[in-house]
Amino acid sequence: MIAFNRVMAEKRGWMLGTAMLALANVLVYVLGVLPLGGRLAATDERAQNAARDVVAATAQLAQARRTVEGRVRANDQLRRFYADVLPVDQSAAREVTYLRLAQLARDARLGFDRRTFSIESEKTSALTRLDMSMELLGDYTEVRDFVYAVETAPEFVIIRRMSLQQNEREGTRLRLSFDVSTFFREARGQ
């Protein structure tokens, strides 16, 4: 302890200066470096959050672009469907059902028993449905050929119901009850 008191007495100026510098260092560290370190950590966290947000926004943008492209593609396909596949009006729809199916039945050597039509339109739809019921007579091969021809025809016709019956009074001939539908765009408001 004596040595310490002697050093303190002889080197008091140096010791006081060193203590002041050490205190200044502690003050600079506490008042300057520590807050900057906290701000740096907060800045790093904000940068990481921003990087995650950029990745999420990029993924959302890519999804939105795919959605828009899908919608454009769907609208284009729907436009082509309306223009190229569906009959353009009621007379074209009748031609597809009445004339074309009659031709396919004749080609398959089926006989006609009866045909009926009905048209159904809904206010909520841009399309009108034309329904046709047919009863045809023929043997199994002729019926099979007719159904195949209808299913592979380029015209848009939906087979809604089909039943096949054999009647004793008609011999080996079968009766095909056949309901089909097609759709067309009807001009509204005329």
Contacts in CASP RR format, 6 or more apart in sequence:
PFRMAT RR
TARGET T0000
AUTHOR 0000-0000-0000
METHOD contacts of the structure
MODEL  1
MIAFNRVMAEKRGWMLGTAMLALANVLVYVLGVLPLGGRLAATDERAQNA
ARDVVAATAQLAQARRTVEGRVRANDQLRRFYADVLPVDQSAAREVTYLR
LAQLARDARLGFDRRTFSIESEKTSALTRLDMSMELLGDYTEVRDFVYAV
ETAPEFVIIRRMSLQQNEREGTRLRLSFDVSTFFREARGQ
7 15 0 8 1.000
8 15 0 8 1.000
82 185 0 8 1.000
85 156 0 8 1.000
86 127 0 8 1.000
86 156 0 8 1.000
86 182 0 8 1.000
86 183 0 8 1.000
86 184 0 8 1.000
86 185 0 8 1.000
87 93 0 8 1.000
87 95 0 8 1.000
87 96 0 8 1.000
87 155 0 8 1.000
87 156 0 8 1.000
87 182 0 8 1.000
87 183 0 8 1.000
87 184 0 8 1.000
88 184 0 8 1.000
88 185 0 8 1.000
89 184 0 8 1.000
89 185 0 8 1.000
89 186 0 8 1.000
89 187 0 8 1.000
90 119 0 8 1.000
90 128 0 8 1.000
90 130 0 8 1.000
90 184 0 8 1.000
90 186 0 8 1.000
92 184 0 8 1.000
93 128 0 8 1.000
93 130 0 8 1.000
93 182 0 8 1.000
93 183 0 8 1.000
93 184 0 8 1.000
94 117 0 8 1.000
94 130 0 8 1.000
96 155 0 8 1.000
96 156 0 8 1.000
96 157 0 8 1.000
96 182 0 8 1.000
97 117 0 8 1.000
97 130 0 8 1.000
97 132 0 8 1.000
97 157 0 8 1.000
97 180 0 8 1.000
97 182 0 8 1.000
98 115 0 8 1.000
98 117 0 8 1.000
98 132 0 8 1.000
100 153 0 8 1.000
100 155 0 8 1.000
100 157 0 8 1.000
101 132 0 8 1.000
101 134 0 8 1.000
101 150 0 8 1.000
101 157 0 8 1.000
101 180 0 8 1.000
102 112 0 8 1.000
102 115 0 8 1.000
104 146 0 8 1.000
104 149 0 8 1.000
104 150 0 8 1.000
104 153 0 8 1.000
105 111 0 8 1.000
105 112 0 8 1.000
105 134 0 8 1.000
105 136 0 8 1.000
105 146 0 8 1.000
107 145 0 8 1.000
107 146 0 8 1.000
107 149 0 8 1.000
108 142 0 8 1.000
108 143 0 8 1.000
108 145 0 8 1.000
108 146 0 8 1.000
108 149 0 8 1.000
109 138 0 8 1.000
109 142 0 8 1.000
110 136 0 8 1.000
110 137 0 8 1.000
110 138 0 8 1.000
110 142 0 8 1.000
110 143 0 8 1.000
110 146 0 8 1.000
110 176 0 8 1.000
111 136 0 8 1.000
111 137 0 8 1.000
111 138 0 8 1.000
112 134 0 8 1.000
112 135 0 8 1.000
112 136 0 8 1.000
112 137 0 8 1.000
113 135 0 8 1.000
113 136 0 8 1.000
113 137 0 8 1.000
113 175 0 8 1.000
114 133 0 8 1.000
114 134 0 8 1.000
114 135 0 8 1.000
115 132 0 8 1.000
115 133 0 8 1.000
115 134 0 8 1.000
115 135 0 8 1.000
116 132 0 8 1.000
116 133 0 8 1.000
117 130 0 8 1.000
117 131 0 8 1.000
117 132 0 8 1.000
118 130 0 8 1.000
118 131 0 8 1.000
119 128 0 8 1.000
119 129 0 8 1.000
119 130 0 8 1.000
119 131 0 8 1.000
120 128 0 8 1.000
120 129 0 8 1.000
120 131 0 8 1.000
121 127 0 8 1.000
121 128 0 8 1.000
121 129 0 8 1.000
121 186 0 8 1.000
126 185 0 8 1.000
126 186 0 8 1.000
126 188 0 8 1.000
127 183 0 8 1.000
127 184 0 8 1.000
127 185 0 8 1.000
127 186 0 8 1.000
128 183 0 8 1.000
128 184 0 8 1.000
128 185 0 8 1.000
128 186 0 8 1.000
129 181 0 8 1.000
129 182 0 8 1.000
129 183 0 8 1.000
130 181 0 8 1.000
130 182 0 8 1.000
130 183 0 8 1.000
130 184 0 8 1.000
131 160 0 8 1.000
131 179 0 8 1.000
131 180 0 8 1.000
131 181 0 8 1.000
132 179 0 8 1.000
132 180 0 8 1.000
132 181 0 8 1.000
133 177 0 8 1.000
133 178 0 8 1.000
133 179 0 8 1.000
134 176 0 8 1.000
134 177 0 8 1.000
134 178 0 8 1.000
134 179 0 8 1.000
134 180 0 8 1.000
135 175 0 8 1.000
135 176 0 8 1.000
135 177 0 8 1.000
135 178 0 8 1.000
136 143 0 8 1.000
136 146 0 8 1.000
136 175 0 8 1.000
136 176 0 8 1.000
136 178 0 8 1.000
137 170 0 8 1.000
137 173 0 8 1.000
137 174 0 8 1.000
137 175 0 8 1.000
137 176 0 8 1.000
138 173 0 8 1.000
138 174 0 8 1.000
138 176 0 8 1.000
139 172 0 8 1.000
139 173 0 8 1.000
139 174 0 8 1.000
140 174 0 8 1.000
143 164 0 8 1.000
143 174 0 8 1.000
143 176 0 8 1.000
146 176 0 8 1.000
147 159 0 8 1.000
147 162 0 8 1.000
150 157 0 8 1.000
150 159 0 8 1.000
150 180 0 8 1.000
151 159 0 8 1.000
155 182 0 8 1.000
156 182 0 8 1.000
156 183 0 8 1.000
157 180 0 8 1.000
157 181 0 8 1.000
157 182 0 8 1.000
158 180 0 8 1.000
158 181 0 8 1.000
158 182 0 8 1.000
159 178 0 8 1.000
159 179 0 8 1.000
159 180 0 8 1.000
160 179 0 8 1.000
160 180 0 8 1.000
160 181 0 8 1.000
161 177 0 8 1.000
161 178 0 8 1.000
161 179 0 8 1.000
162 176 0 8 1.000
162 177 0 8 1.000
162 178 0 8 1.000
162 179 0 8 1.000
163 176 0 8 1.000
163 177 0 8 1.000
164 174 0 8 1.000
164 175 0 8 1.000
164 176 0 8 1.000
164 177 0 8 1.000
165 174 0 8 1.000
165 175 0 8 1.000
165 177 0 8 1.000
166 172 0 8 1.000
166 173 0 8 1.000
166 174 0 8 1.000
166 175 0 8 1.000
167 173 0 8 1.000
167 175 0 8 1.000
END
